[in-house]
Amino acid sequence: MLQISINQSEGTPLYLQIVRQLKYLIATGRLVPRDELPPVRVLAQQLVINPNTVVRAYRELEAAGLIYTRRGSGTYVSDRPVPYSDGERRRILSERLDTVVVESRNLGYSLNEVVNLLRERDRALRIGQQQDGQREGTRHAKP
Amino acid sequence: MQSHEPETVIEVTGLSRRFGRKEALRDVTLRVGRGQVFGLVGENGAGKTTLIQHLLGAYRAHTGSVRVFGIDPVYDPTAVLSRIGYLSEDRDLPTWMRVIELMRYTQAFYPNWDETYAERLRQDFGLPEKARIRNLSRGEKAKAGLLVALAHRPELLLLDEPSSGLDAVARQDILAAIVRTVAEEGRTVVFSSHLLDEVERVADHVAMIHEGRVTLDMSMDDIKAKHRRYVVRWREPRATCPDLPGVIRASGDGREWGLLCEGDGPVFENAVRAAGGEIVESTTPTLEAIFVARVSA
């Protein structure tokens, strides 16, 4: 079952919540090309929302080239989906970085120290991934 | 969704209604198109039930007109009611009957009654055939009421507070049944509720009624696009909020204020800057926040 949920404590339009979560699932590889998405009725009933909301979300994703619909057959993830535009990628990362910048200011770090720490963390994560890869006996294809 | 305007199912024009000295509805004008899920929201006593009673032909319009399927329900109730499924707020089911008897009894009134569908609903809702209505829980009574409202596959479903007084699980079941009904083509649903999160989930159009008047009548998409909640931080503490365009409700004191606004974002944002403020937060409000702001404004 598709792991999507509706959060009603914030006011984000429901169709947008679905769009964002599906983009995220595609971006992180949890949905891969040619995976079939649930029919509109099924997802509407799973989430207990108006079917038109699901229609709108699917239409939006289709317009962005992330999914395609075959009449009478179903809705699938596109062959080469590009979930985020350059602008969107930048916006998502900027939001994350903003929190880091604010937090580091509050904790009294200089910008240089933050950049150095960022490099250090990157190195640590790379080594960690290599070790994981060796343990599993596989090599990570992802950069 | 189609690009052309869907066929009109309900048309209420300039409807006013008094009960003695109390004005229950004032100049209400609404249109419901085929396939819409139309949410009527308002506080208790705002006029939602009175409006639904008018759609059923139970009250005569004092001023204005009511048309359902293009027909005046007061003059031709049979023609209208045979195409409507109705769940009343107090459920008013015959309590001495068993579930199966209620089904057979209601079936007699509707030539279009679908026995297979009725039986499927009974099983889906987990209603025992032989149980007496009076012994059912509140949630089960609501489901029994919904079953007899749905089983003749009406074109229009009128639900008056379908989940009021129910626990979370029963509410979810009722809501799921509504969603399933909508998923079947061509079905139109009008439901009243004071549970705004529920309306936000299933309605695609919302009318807010306050003291007998329609104070907002918009598609859910437009409601979401046209309202915003801002947190504004002023340079100096303020006892009152300066006059800003589109503000429905301002709350706060000192430097930080929460403002719920309608209309043009950039115009508002410029006005805030001109008045010496900074916008520190900007979010889409929930339907509930919009409703509360409008009612208490």
Interface residues (C-beta under 8 A of the other chain):
Chain A: I6 Q8 S9 E10 G11 T12 P13 L14 V40 R41 A44 Q45 V48 I49 N50 P51 N52 T53 V55 R56
Chain B: M1 V37 Q172 L175 A176 V179 R180 V182 A183 D197 E200 R201 V202 A203 D204 M220 D221 K224 R229 T283 T284 P285 T286 L287 A289
